[in-house]
Amino acid sequence: MTSVALALPLADEQRLVAEAGRHGHRVVARCSGADDLAAQLETARPELAVAAAVPQYLSSRVVAACDAIGVRLLVVAGSAQERRFAATLGVVDPVEAPFEWAARRTPAAVPTAQPAEAARVAATARIDEVDEQTRVRPARVPAPPAAPVLPPAVEQLPRRGAIVAVWGPDGAPGRTSMAIALAAELAQGAALVALADADTHAAAIAPALGLLDEAPGFAAACRLAGSGALDRAQFDRIAQPHRTGRGGIRVLTGLGRASRWPELTADRIAGVLAAARDWADVTVIDVAASFEQDEELMTDLNAPRRNAATIEVLRSADRVVAVGAADPIGLSRFLRAHAELAELVEPDRVLTVINKVRSSAIGLNAAAQVRQTLARFGGIEDPILVPWDPAAFDAALLSGRPLQDAAPRSAARAPIREVAAQLGVTVRYAGAQSWGHDRQPRRARTGGRSPAPTP
């Protein structure tokens, strides 16, 4: 059985790993990049290394390491540009992509080592010299297309307004900025959108939008819900309007002092969420990172819990937007916290958004590396990646406006709009309700503008 190290795009890697055992191969290392592969060659000592002919997965360090310890190197190239890149590293005959494992018996034995230049050419040209039992050869059969993601049935979705929770681990991944930008994008349709701050550790929506928070709107809503007096009229009274683009959002500001967290009990939060469904079409709620329940072991069981607000919102929300930061620390924190989140929230309700994607913190092809890391270590497929645009977010913070108003051409807007589209919006107009992508009232035939949203 041949031991193999892989440094390939995620789709190719998963396909080869699934089929390796049937053809007598054993994958001993799955590498996310060239540096990772070079390090694994020293520790795992595979007999064969398979790498894609792109800078992310192949480098002169990899070629030198293979020559030094006698590892056969198979380079896979799918275009003329990739073949030219391989040639600059001394690999003159790469294998064309895509390829597959295929069994074949050859009588020739394989030497344990070759001269450096011969190893570069022979190892990449003929994989049938690697093992007398098996070889790798190209296959031009394309992978089957992914099944389309269909929207859930309408009857399975809530009949009233939707609750969207925005959560993320510790370390400032951008929860508040994402919640504000997402609410502003949702408000561009004919929907009444509310934005609430339920962070019991460090509320930030009010200062981010330049709003007064001496009388926290969300805490007031909790008190009214506790007495059974929370209705649409009370929501309109305590919520602060904030104009954005063609629409507007109603903001329930958070706690100005964190010491007031006992006001946000689980029962009150549940009452606010139930009433909010009858008030707004969509309510976006920014919650704290912590949802641990260990505090119950150290305090009176009848006392309020500081993380009760986060736990109740996550349990009750129709969708949870999980926000992580695209750097080694942020991804590590996100993956650990995401595993705990899965114990509280069903995976099909969670939409993963990775913020602050940049090559300066991740390396070459940052987006591909982030996707591969999430899929490999967290089983997270199809995350939405938001590029890091500090100038745009700073402009939004400085002006106290959502991103779309402060920097409408920011590269981060398109992914945030995609988040809004995947979440869907419950829209009310002409006495009807529906769940789907943003729907606009039909314009008059005179070409006039659509009427303003009705609060």
C-alpha positions in Angstrom: 0.0 0.0 0.0 1.4 3.4 -1.1 1.5 6.2 1.4 0.5 9.5 -0.2 0.5 13.2 0.8 -2.0 15.5 -1.0 -1.8 19.2 -1.6 -4.8 19.9 -3.9 -8.0 21.9 -4.1 -10.6 20.6 -1.7 -12.9 19.0 -4.3 -10.0 17.0 -5.8 -8.6 16.1 -2.4 -12.0 14.8 -1.1 -12.5 12.7 -4.2 -9.1 11.1 -4.0 -9.3 10.4 -0.3 -12.6 8.7 -0.7 -11.3 6.4 -3.4 -7.7 5.8 -2.2 -8.4 2.7 -0.1 -10.0 0.9 -3.0 -6.9 1.2 -5.1 -4.3 0.4 -2.5 -3.3 3.9 -1.4 -3.2 5.3 2.1 -3.4 9.1 2.5 -1.1 10.1 5.4 -1.3 13.9 4.9 -3.9 16.4 3.6 -2.1 19.7 3.2 -3.6 23.1 2.8 -0.6 24.7 1.0 2.9 24.3 -0.2 4.5 25.2 3.2 2.3 22.7 4.9 3.2 20.0 2.4 7.0 20.7 2.8 6.6 20.3 6.6 4.6 17.1 6.3 7.1 15.5 4.0 9.7 15.7 6.8 7.4 14.2 9.4 5.0 11.8 7.6 7.6 10.6 5.0 5.1 9.5 2.3 6.2 7.5 -0.7 4.3 9.9 -3.0 3.3 13.5 -2.9 0.5 14.8 -5.2 0.4 18.6 -5.6 -1.5 21.0 -7.9 0.7 23.2 -10.1 -0.3 26.5 -8.5 1.8 28.6 -6.1 -0.6 27.8 -3.2 0.2 24.1 -3.4 3.6 23.8 -5.1 6.9 25.7 -4.5 10.6 25.2 -4.9 10.8 24.2 -1.2 8.4 21.3 -1.9 10.5 20.1 -4.9 13.7 20.4 -3.0 12.2 18.4 0.0 11.0 15.6 -2.3 14.5 15.4 -3.9 16.2 15.4 -0.5 14.3 12.5 1.0 13.4 10.5 -2.1 9.7 11.2 -2.3 8.1 10.8 -5.7 6.3 14.1 -6.7 3.3 14.1 -9.0 2.4 17.5 -10.2 -1.1 18.1 -11.6 -1.6 20.9 -14.1 -4.9 21.9 -15.7 -3.9 24.7 -17.9 -0.9 26.0 -20.0 -0.2 28.6 -17.3 0.0 25.9 -14.6 2.3 23.9 -16.9 4.6 26.9 -17.3 4.7 27.4 -13.6 5.6 23.8 -13.0 8.4 24.2 -15.6 9.9 27.1 -13.7 10.4 24.6 -10.8 12.0 22.0 -13.0 8.9 19.8 -13.5 8.8 19.4 -17.3 6.1 16.8 -17.7 3.2 17.3 -15.3 0.0 15.2 -15.3 -3.1 16.8 -16.8 -6.0 17.5 -14.5 -8.4 16.1 -13.5 -7.1 12.7 -12.6 -8.2 9.6 -10.7 -6.7 6.5 -9.0 -6.5 3.4 -11.3 -5.2 -0.1 -10.5 -2.5 -1.5 -12.6 0.2 -4.2 -12.0 3.7 -3.6 -13.3 6.6 -6.0 -12.9 9.2 -3.3 -12.5 10.6 -2.6 -9.0 11.0 1.0 -7.8 14.3 2.3 -6.5 14.1 4.0 -3.1 15.8 7.2 -4.4 16.8 8.9 -7.6 19.0 11.8 -8.5 17.4 15.1 -8.1 16.8 16.1 -11.7 15.7 12.6 -12.7 13.2 12.4 -9.8 11.6 15.7 -10.9 11.0 14.5 -14.4 10.3 10.8 -13.9 8.1 11.1 -10.8 5.8 13.6 -12.4 5.7 11.9 -15.8 4.8 8.4 -14.8 3.1 7.4 -11.6 3.1 3.8 -12.6 6.7 3.7 -11.4 5.6 4.6 -7.9 4.2 1.2 -6.8 4.1 -2.1 -8.6 0.5 -2.5 -7.7 -1.1 0.9 -8.5 -0.7 4.1 -10.4 -2.4 7.4 -10.9 -3.4 8.5 -14.4 -5.4 11.4 -15.8 -9.1 11.1 -16.3 -11.1 13.7 -18.3 -14.5 12.7 -16.9 -15.7 15.9 -15.1 -17.0 15.7 -11.6 -20.8 15.6 -11.4 -22.4 19.0 -10.8 -23.5 19.9 -7.3 -27.2 19.5 -6.6 -28.9 22.9 -6.6 -29.9 24.3 -3.2 -33.6 24.6 -3.2 -35.5 27.0 -0.8 -37.4 25.4 2.0 -41.1 24.9 1.5 -43.2 28.0 2.3 -45.5 26.0 4.7 -42.4 25.1 6.8 -41.5 28.7 7.4 -43.0 31.0 10.0 -46.2 32.7 9.0 -45.2 35.9 10.9 -42.1 38.1 10.9 -38.7 36.4 11.0 -36.0 36.5 13.7 -32.4 36.6 12.5 -29.6 36.3 15.1 -26.1 37.5 14.3 -23.6 35.7 16.4 -19.8 35.2 16.4 -17.1 34.0 18.8 -14.9 36.3 20.9 -12.2 38.3 19.2 -14.2 41.0 17.4 -15.1 39.1 14.2 -17.4 42.0 13.2 -20.8 40.9 14.6 -22.2 44.4 15.1 -21.0 45.7 11.8 -22.5 42.7 10.0 -25.8 43.1 11.9 -26.1 46.7 11.0 -25.1 46.2 7.3 -27.4 43.2 7.0 -30.4 45.1 8.4 -29.8 48.0 6.1 -29.7 45.7 3.1 -32.9 43.9 4.1 -34.6 47.3 4.5 -34.1 48.1 0.8 -37.1 45.9 0.1 -40.7 46.7 1.0 -40.2 45.3 4.5 -40.3 46.8 8.0 -36.9 45.8 9.5 -36.0 46.1 13.2 -32.4 46.0 14.6 -32.0 45.0 18.2 -29.0 44.8 20.5 -29.2 41.9 22.9 -25.5 41.8 23.8 -25.3 41.6 27.6 -21.5 42.0 27.7 -20.7 44.8 25.3 -23.6 46.4 23.5 -22.4 48.5 20.5 -25.2 49.2 18.0 -26.2 52.6 19.5 -22.7 54.2 19.4 -22.1 52.6 16.0 -25.1 54.4 14.6 -24.7 57.6 16.6 -27.9 57.0 18.7 -28.7 57.8 22.3 -28.8 54.9 24.6 -29.6 56.4 28.0 -33.0 54.5 27.8 -32.1 51.2 26.2 -34.8 50.2 23.9 -34.3 46.5 24.1 -34.3 46.5 27.9 -37.5 48.6 27.9 -39.1 46.0 25.6 -38.1 43.3 28.0 -39.7 45.1 30.9 -42.9 45.6 29.0 -42.9 42.0 27.9 -42.5 40.9 31.5 -45.7 42.8 32.4 -47.6 41.7 29.3 -47.8 45.3 27.9 -45.6 45.0 24.8 -47.5 45.6 21.6 -46.9 47.4 18.3 -47.7 50.8 19.7 -45.1 50.3 22.5 -42.5 49.0 20.0 -43.0 52.2 17.9 -42.6 54.3 21.0 -39.3 52.8 22.3 -37.6 52.1 18.9 -35.5 54.8 17.4 -35.9 55.2 13.6 -32.7 55.3 11.5 -32.9 56.2 7.8 -30.9 54.2 5.3 -30.9 54.3 1.5 -34.4 53.9 0.2 -35.8 52.5 3.4 -35.3 52.7 7.1 -34.7 50.5 10.2 -36.2 50.6 13.7 -33.4 50.3 16.3 -33.8 48.9 19.8 -30.6 50.1 21.5 -28.7 47.9 23.9 -27.5 48.2 27.5 -25.4 51.3 28.1 -24.0 49.7 31.2 -23.2 46.0 31.2 -24.2 45.8 34.9 -27.9 46.0 33.8 -27.8 42.5 32.3 -30.2 41.0 34.9 -33.0 42.9 33.1 -32.7 40.6 30.1 -34.0 37.3 31.5 -34.9 34.3 29.3 -38.7 34.7 29.9 -38.6 38.4 28.9 -36.5 37.7 25.8 -39.0 35.1 24.7 -41.8 37.6 25.1 -40.0 40.2 23.1 -39.3 37.8 20.3 -42.9 36.7 20.1 -44.1 40.3 20.0 -41.5 41.3 17.5 -42.9 38.8 15.0 -46.1 40.7 15.0 -44.4 44.1 14.8 -41.6 43.8 12.1 -41.2 41.7 9.0 -37.6 40.9 10.0 -35.9 41.5 13.3 -32.1 41.3 13.2 -30.6 40.7 16.7 -27.0 41.2 17.6 -26.1 38.9 20.5 -23.0 38.3 22.6 -20.4 35.6 21.9 -20.8 33.6 25.1 -23.6 31.1 25.5 -22.0 28.8 28.1 -24.3 27.6 30.8 -21.6 26.7 33.4 -22.6 29.7 35.5 -25.6 27.7 36.7 -23.3 25.4 38.6 -22.0 28.3 40.7 -25.0 30.4 41.4 -28.6 30.1 42.7 -30.6 28.1 40.2 -33.4 30.7 40.4 -31.1 33.7 39.7 -31.0 35.2 36.2 -28.3 34.1 33.8 -26.1 36.6 31.9 -25.9 34.4 28.8 -29.7 33.7 28.8 -30.3 36.4 26.2 -27.9 34.9 23.7 -29.1 31.3 24.4 -32.8 32.3 24.0 -32.3 34.3 20.9 -30.2 31.5 19.2 -32.8 28.9 20.1 -35.8 31.0 18.9 -34.2 32.5 15.7 -35.4 31.3 12.3 -31.8 31.8 11.0 -28.5 32.3 12.7 -25.7 34.2 10.9 -22.5 32.9 12.4 -19.7 35.4 11.8 -16.0 34.6 12.0 -12.7 36.4 11.3 -10.5 35.2 8.4 -7.2 34.9 10.2 -5.5 32.0 12.0 -6.7 33.0 15.4 -10.2 34.0 14.3 -10.7 30.7 12.3 -9.5 28.6 15.2 -11.9 30.4 17.6 -14.7 30.1 15.1 -14.3 26.4 14.5 -14.2 25.6 18.3 -17.2 27.8 19.0 -19.1 26.6 15.9 -18.9 23.0 17.3 -20.6 24.2 20.5 -23.2 26.2 18.5 -24.2 23.0 16.7 -25.3 21.6 20.1 -27.7 24.5 20.5 -28.9 25.3 17.0 -29.7 22.9 14.1 -27.1 23.2 11.4 -29.7 23.9 8.7 -30.6 27.2 10.5 -27.0 28.4 10.5 -25.5 30.5 7.7 -21.7 30.9 8.0 -20.1 34.3 7.1 -16.4 34.7 7.3 -15.4 38.4 7.6 -12.1 40.3 7.0 -10.8 38.0 4.3 -7.4 39.2 3.2 -4.2 37.6 1.8 -2.0 39.5 4.3 -3.2 37.3 7.1 -3.9 34.0 5.3 -1.5 33.9 2.3 -2.0 33.3 -1.4 -5.6 32.6 -2.5 -7.0 33.5 0.9 -10.6 32.7 -0.1 -9.7 29.1 -1.2 -7.7 28.5 1.9 -10.5 29.7 4.2 -13.0 27.5 2.4 -10.7 24.5 2.6 -10.0 25.0 6.3 -13.7 25.3 7.2 -14.6 22.2 5.2 -11.8 20.1 6.5 -12.0 20.9 10.2 -15.6 21.9 10.6 -17.5 20.3 7.8 -18.8 23.7 6.8 -19.6 24.0 3.1 -20.3 27.1 1.0 -19.5 29.9 3.5 -20.0 33.5 2.4 -16.7 35.4 2.4 -16.6 39.1 3.1 -13.4 40.8 1.9 -11.6 43.1 4.4 -12.3 46.7 3.5 -11.2 48.7 6.6 -11.5 52.1 4.9 -15.2 51.5 4.2 -16.1 50.2 7.6 -14.1 53.0 9.2 -16.1 55.5 7.1 -19.4 53.8 8.3 -18.3 54.0 11.9 -17.1 57.6 11.6 -20.4 58.8 10.1 -22.7 56.6 12.2 -24.3 55.1 9.1 -24.6 51.6 7.6 -21.9 50.4 5.2 -24.2 50.8 2.1 -24.7 54.6 2.9 -21.1 55.4 3.9 -19.3 53.4 1.2 -21.9 52.1 -1.4 -19.1 50.8 -3.7 -17.3 48.8 -1.0 -16.3 45.3 -2.1 -17.9 44.0 1.1 -21.4 45.0 0.0 -22.0 42.2 -2.6 -21.3 39.4 -0.1 -23.6 41.0 2.5 -26.4 41.3 -0.1 -25.8 37.6 -0.8 -26.4 36.9 2.9 -29.6 38.9 2.8 -30.7 36.9 -0.3 -30.0 33.6 1.3 -31.8 34.5 4.5 -34.9 35.7 2.6 -37.3 38.4 3.7 -40.9 38.2 4.9 -42.5 41.0 3.0 -45.9 42.6 3.6 -47.7 44.7 1.0 -51.2 44.8 -0.3 -52.3 42.7 2.7 -50.1 39.7 1.7 -47.1 37.9 3.2 -44.5 35.8 1.6 -41.1 34.4 2.3 -38.5 34.8 -0.4 -36.0 37.2 -1.8 -36.7 40.9 -1.8 -39.9 41.6 -3.5 -40.8 45.1 -4.7 -44.3 46.5 -5.1 -45.1 46.8 -8.9 -44.4 50.2 -10.3 -47.0 52.3 -11.9 -47.1 52.2 -15.7 -46.3 55.9 -15.8 -42.7 55.1 -14.7 -43.1 56.7 -11.3 -41.1 55.6 -8.3 -42.4 52.9 -6.0 -44.2 54.2 -2.9 -42.2 54.5 0.3 -42.4 51.5 2.7 -45.3 51.7 5.1 -44.1 51.6 8.8 
